[in-house]
Amino acid sequence: MAAAAEVRTNAYAPYSEFHVGAAVLAGDRVFTGVNMENASYPLGMCAERNAVGAAVAAGERRIDCIAVVTDAARPTPPCGGCRQVLWEFGPDSLVVSQTTSGERVAWALEDLIPDAFGPDSFGPDPHR
């Protein structure tokens, strides 16, 4: 949570002013990310996906936990797109969200994205 809170101050959110920091625990290491908005709104990136990307860039392929810190009035879960990316790398992971005022909520990822589409959704692959 501390790493997510610290990195949140680096978020680039001039349009929404919704600053998000995320920290992923993977392989006993912590990888951080922030949200980055863009004048062309669809090109913005969420903090959670940026943190997962940092872990993947470092060679990790499995995440155990993600911490998210926002300045919202109540803890904010990851968006649907982030939930899907988290599922790819940590279907058994824990998601913890906290506000800057200290209110905290935790969820099992499987509770946030039931019946998720993932690597097992393709069925048997004769080329594997």
DRENMI-539472 format. One line per 2 residues: their letters; for each residue x, y, z of N, C-alpha, C, O. Coordinates in steps of 0.02 Angstrom, whole numbers. Each point is the difference from the previous one (the first is absolute). Layout:
A	X Y Z X Y Z X Y Z X Y Z ~ ...
***
This chain:
MA	41 -59 0 -41 59 0 44 63 0 -16 50 -32 ~ 71 -53 68 44 58 4 29 18 -68 3 59 -18
AA	17 -110 -20 28 13 -67 -52 30 -46 15 45 -39 ~ -77 -69 42 -54 27 -41 -16 71 19 -12 43 -43
AE	11 -29 108 -15 68 24 55 48 -21 -14 56 -21 ~ 76 -78 25 56 43 -18 1 16 -74 9 58 -19
VR	-18 -108 -24 4 10 -72 -61 39 -26 4 31 -53 ~ -60 -33 89 -61 34 -22 12 74 -13 -32 30 -44
TN	79 0 80 13 71 -9 30 15 -69 2 57 -21 ~ 21 -109 -14 29 9 -67 -52 -11 -55 17 6 -59
AY	-78 -21 76 -51 -12 -51 -8 62 -44 8 56 22 ~ -24 -69 -85 -12 54 -48 -75 -1 -15 -23 -39 -42
AP	-14 83 75 -73 0 -6 -26 72 -5 -40 21 41 ~ 62 17 -92 -21 70 -6 -74 8 -20 -27 55 9
YS	-4 -106 -35 -69 6 -24 -51 -22 54 -48 36 13 ~ 59 -93 17 -46 -24 51 20 22 70 -42 3 45
EF	106 11 -35 28 14 66 -12 -58 48 -3 9 61 ~ -3 -70 -88 -9 -61 38 68 -36 0 15 -38 -47
HV	25 49 97 68 -26 4 0 -70 31 -27 -10 55 ~ 56 -37 -90 1 -70 22 72 -25 1 38 11 -47
GA	-21 -45 102 64 -34 5 -14 -74 11 -47 -18 36 ~ 87 -24 -66 -9 -73 8 68 -31 13 51 23 -25
AV	-52 -77 63 61 -39 12 -18 -73 -3 -48 -23 32 ~ 86 -14 -72 -11 -72 -9 55 -37 37 59 17 -7
LA	-78 -68 44 48 -44 32 6 -61 -45 -48 -36 -13 ~ 109 24 -12 13 -57 -45 70 -25 14 49 37 -4
GD	-43 -101 19 66 -29 11 39 34 55 60 9 -7 ~ -92 9 60 31 34 57 27 70 -16 40 27 37
RV	-62 1 -94 20 68 -18 -63 42 -10 -53 -27 -15 ~ 60 91 23 -55 47 -9 12 42 -62 54 27 -10
FT	-105 -22 -32 3 38 -61 -56 51 2 -57 -17 17 ~ 72 80 -33 -50 52 6 -22 27 -67 34 -9 -51
GV	-91 43 52 -26 33 -60 -48 55 20 -28 -1 55 ~ 19 48 -100 -48 54 11 -45 6 -62 17 -25 -53
NM	-74 57 62 -41 13 -58 30 58 -40 27 48 27 ~ -33 -54 -93 25 50 -47 -57 17 -47 -20 -40 -41
EN	-5 101 47 -53 21 -45 30 29 -63 60 14 -4 ~ -103 -4 -46 21 27 -64 -58 43 -26 -58 -15 13
AS	74 67 -49 -53 42 -27 -47 -40 -44 -60 16 -5 ~ 85 -68 -26 -42 -48 -36 -18 -54 50 35 -50 7
YP	-91 60 28 -17 -39 59 11 -76 -5 26 -29 47 ~ -45 -4 -102 9 -73 -2 73 -22 5 13 -59 12
LG	34 104 -22 70 -19 1 30 2 70 59 -16 9 ~ -97 37 40 24 0 69 12 -72 25 -27 -47 -28
MC	68 41 80 15 -66 28 -12 1 75 15 49 34 ~ -42 -103 -10 -14 -7 72 63 -18 38 45 -32 -27
AE	-43 52 90 57 -15 43 11 -75 8 57 -24 1 ~ -112 -13 6 6 -72 11 34 -34 -59 43 -42 9
RN	-63 60 -70 30 -31 -59 73 22 -8 41 -39 -23 ~ -26 101 41 70 22 -3 43 -38 50 57 -17 -15
AV	-83 3 74 38 -38 50 10 -72 -23 55 -28 8 ~ -107 -2 -36 8 -69 -27 50 1 -57 42 -46 -5
GA	-44 96 -38 48 5 -54 71 5 25 46 -29 -30 ~ -35 66 84 67 5 29 24 -68 25 58 -18 -8
AV	-103 -20 38 17 -67 24 18 -46 -58 49 -36 2 ~ -90 38 -54 13 -41 -59 65 20 -34 38 -44 -21
AA	-24 109 17 63 23 -30 61 -24 39 54 -7 -28 ~ -64 -5 93 55 -26 42 4 -76 -1 41 -29 35
GE	-84 -3 -75 3 -72 -7 -50 -39 42 -2 -62 -4 ~ -39 96 43 -50 -35 41 -59 -20 -43 -18 36 -47
RR	-11 -92 62 -59 -23 -36 -57 -19 47 -52 -25 -22 ~ 61 39 86 -51 -18 50 -2 55 53 52 17 28
ID	-111 11 -15 -6 49 54 -40 -31 57 -44 -41 -10 ~ 62 62 70 -32 -26 60 -51 47 29 -52 -21 27
CI	65 86 -32 -42 50 32 8 66 -36 53 14 -28 ~ -106 26 28 6 68 -26 -31 48 51 -54 -13 26
AV	89 67 -14 -24 54 43 -16 60 -43 38 17 -45 ~ -95 15 58 -21 58 -38 -17 55 50 -36 -11 49
VT	63 71 -61 -15 58 44 -27 56 -43 30 19 -51 ~ -87 9 72 -31 57 -35 -20 52 52 0 -12 60
DA	-16 71 -86 -25 53 44 -76 4 -3 -29 52 15 ~ -3 -106 -34 -73 -3 -2 -29 -1 71 37 -10 48
AR	-101 20 -43 -33 0 65 -2 -69 32 0 -7 61 ~ 0 -44 -104 1 -69 26 46 -42 -44 14 19 -56
PT	10 -77 81 46 -42 -39 -29 -18 -68 -59 -16 -7 ~ 102 20 -43 -20 -10 -70 29 -65 -26 61 -9 0
PP	-103 -37 -23 27 -61 -31 26 14 -70 -19 51 -30 ~ 61 -95 3 24 10 -69 -58 -2 -50 -51 -32 12
CG	60 66 -68 -50 -1 -53 -3 -69 -31 41 -43 15 ~ -89 32 -59 -9 -65 -32 61 -22 -41 20 -58 3
GC	9 105 -40 59 -17 -40 59 -21 44 35 -47 -16 ~ -26 82 71 54 -18 46 -13 -67 33 46 -39 11
RQ	-109 26 5 -17 -65 30 19 -57 -48 26 -51 22 ~ -38 61 -86 17 -51 -49 76 -10 -4 23 -57 -3
VL	15 111 4 73 -6 -2 26 -33 64 44 -42 -3 ~ -71 61 60 20 -31 62 -14 -75 -1 40 -39 24
WE	-97 20 -53 -18 -71 -4 52 -39 -40 17 -57 17 ~ 8 87 -70 50 -33 -42 62 -20 39 30 -53 -12
FG	-10 95 60 63 -11 36 -9 -20 73 49 -15 34 ~ -111 15 -9 -9 -18 70 -72 -15 18 -29 36 40
PD	1 -89 -69 -71 -14 14 -15 -12 74 -57 7 22 ~ 108 -26 16 -9 -12 71 22 59 42 7 -6 61
SL	4 63 -92 29 56 36 -51 37 44 -61 -6 -9 ~ 88 43 55 -38 42 44 3 72 -26 53 22 -22
VV	-109 13 24 -3 70 -21 -17 41 61 -52 -11 33 ~ 94 59 -16 -11 43 58 -2 72 -24 46 23 -34
SQ	-100 12 51 -8 70 -20 -6 42 63 -33 -18 48 ~ 67 75 -50 -1 45 58 -6 72 -23 25 19 -53
TT	-59 21 92 -4 72 -13 59 35 33 33 -29 43 ~ -20 91 -63 53 37 32 -16 15 73 45 17 39
SG	-108 -22 -20 -19 10 70 6 -63 42 -10 1 60 ~ 27 -58 -93 13 -62 36 -54 -52 0 10 -55 26
ER	-68 69 -56 -53 -51 -4 23 -55 -49 25 16 -54 ~ -33 -79 73 28 -55 -40 -52 -55 -9 -39 -15 46
VA	39 -16 -106 -41 -58 -16 44 -50 -37 42 20 -40 ~ -53 -84 52 36 -52 -36 -49 -49 -32 -52 -15 29
WA	69 -9 -88 -40 -49 -36 45 -54 -28 58 12 -16 ~ -85 -72 10 32 -51 -41 -16 20 -72 -57 18 -15
LE	106 -22 -30 -13 20 -70 -57 -39 -29 -40 27 -39 ~ 34 -91 56 -54 -41 -28 -69 26 19 -49 -14 -35
DL	44 53 89 -63 30 19 -15 62 -41 -58 19 -8 ~ 110 13 -18 -9 60 -41 -12 -16 -74 -28 41 -37
IP	49 -100 16 -9 -20 -70 -19 -74 -3 40 -42 -22 ~ -102 26 43 -21 -70 -2 -6 -25 -72 -15 37 -46
DA	28 -101 38 -4 -31 -66 43 37 -52 -22 11 -56 ~ 81 7 77 45 39 -43 23 -38 -61 5 -61 0
FG	8 98 -53 30 -27 -60 76 0 12 28 51 19 ~ 4 -107 -31 71 -4 11 33 -53 -42 -31 -27 -46
PD	94 11 60 37 -49 -39 -35 -67 -5 6 -34 -51 ~ -43 14 102 -36 -65 -1 -64 3 -43 -30 -52 -12
SF	10 110 -10 -62 8 -38 6 -25 -72 -51 -9 -33 ~ 112 -3 10 11 -21 -69 -12 -74 -11 -10 -22 -57
GP	10 -17 111 -8 -72 -8 67 -32 -18 52 34 -1 ~ -53 -98 -13 63 -35 -16 31 27 -64 -35 12 -50
DP	100 -3 51 37 23 -58 45 -57 -23 46 -19 36 ~ -57 -8 -95 40 -57 -24 73 19 -13 42 -44 -9
HR	-27 109 8 69 22 -14 41 9 63 59 19 -4 ~ -88 -31 63 37 8 62 31 -63 22 33 -3 51
***
